Amino acid sequence: MSKDPNGGSRLDRVVAESQRQRQEREQGYRARALKMYPWVCGRCGRSFDQRNVHELTVHHRDHNHDNNPLDGSNWELLCVYCHDNEHQRLIEAARGGGDGGPAGARGATHNPFAALGDLLKGDGDGGKSP
């Protein structure tokens, strides 16, 4: 790996610059979103103020952090918990189950309420009498 004159590697410089640009980009759209929207989580409805606004995140609806239209149409404010949940759901759906199981695993097939309709019809025996 090549060294730059300041003693670091070129890769280190590229990574540091990329992180700096990401932070600048995030601060830009975060500041706009916080001015544009009420400080309320779009999922759980929790309200925020100056003391805890750091727990309110900007979620990109299309999951593309470079898609930042000036009207804010790709953003929603979510608390850190709902934001983590949203991304976890996306990961689980990509794995193929949506239920947290391994990829290709089938969900439950048993329906414990299958005979509930017969029970509620009123004869009390689940529809088993002649």
Beta strands, then each sheet from edge to edge (+ up, - down):
strand 1: 56-60
strand 2: 75-79
sheet 1: 1+ 2-
end
